Amino acid sequence: MATKIKRIGILTAGGDSPGLNAAIRGVGKAALGSYGMEIVGFRDGFRGLVENRRIDLDRTALSGILTIGGTILGTSRDKPHRMEIDGRTKDMTGVIKDNLKKWGIDCVVCLGGGGTQKSALRLYRAGINVITLPKTIDNDVAMTDSTFGYATALDIATEAIDRLHSTAHSHHRIIVVEIMGHRAGWLTLGAGLAGGADVVLIPEIAYDVEKIAEAIGQRSKRGSNFSIVAVAEGAMSRDDARVFDSAEKKLERAKSLNEKIEAKHAIAALEVRHQDNTLRLAHQLEELTHLESRVTILGHVQRGGTPSAADRILATRLGTACADLIAREQFGVMVAARGENAVPVPLDQVAGKRKSVPRDHPWVDAARRLGTCLGD
Ligand code: F6P
């Protein structure tokens, strides 16, 4: 197929996740092989487009990266419209647009999660040809069945729960294991189900610590003197959830800049307080159940290392489909996974929307049917 697109830029933004290199390879090899396009990598997210941090991605550079974790391009959480430059925050959208024109880049492929989708939409609205792929271990990007990175992180978190089981059992302890996922519970719910956690706490279902203690007490009465509590980093008690909710509503309702800044500061303060939520929860459970408790925070281990087969396949099929959409000049879209297909979804249907776990999701139902405590 003949295409006007000759040179494409590619970048990875937001937190790294397994499968990014598989996706870069998928886009790059299909763009080179099927369409004879040239592909240029930009380092460190959107900053690479401002500071010309480029790497030519020829066949040699694209070879041997499928199994490597992280991103060969490096990443950052820089936003094009609010970037720190020489100690000041600047809107670099115009600079990026001029740079791309100067360098003869016809379109930019942005690999990222929710924040990246928002930034990409802004660039598209500013007149830049943009196309995105959904990556994040959180699996919370809207309009796609899944994101690459999730499957690998799920395997890692599940294996951790498996390992924690034997030590919890041996010491008759409660082990509270904190799992990533930002404000979504996909990773914790998935790993909790796959690993057979006794309690699963996710941000979508606010918990009552007394109910959790009661469930653990029931287990003890049945002779199981240990419990695994899988808690999402974003999970909250009912009281905390109410406070967060009202702070977020204040931000939504804020009219003046001052009101907005004030509301944002209030949320930031709550987020700081929330950072040791898991430790507090373990302490509360120890007091209520009189069982010794320990905390394991899985943290960035969940994002590291080689991608699973499932993530390699997902990243490769979305990446190669992306090259086809570029050739057809279909921009302003995210390449979403839909069943076995890869479909373009307009970025304005994705940006700013989070895919949370529905309270009636089949996984939630399955967990309840097993007798797993969800804290409510
Ligand atoms: O979005 C991926 C993620 O790992 C979240 O699960 C987590 O909340 C966040 O990134 C951590 O960010 P950072 O790597 O900047 O600490």
Boltz pocket constraint, residues with backbone or C-beta under 6 A from the ligand:
constraints:
  - pocket:
      binder: B
      contacts: [[A, 15], [A, 16], [A, 113], [A, 136], [A, 137], [A, 138], [A, 180], [A, 181], [A, 182], [A, 233], [A, 303]]
      max_distance: 6.0
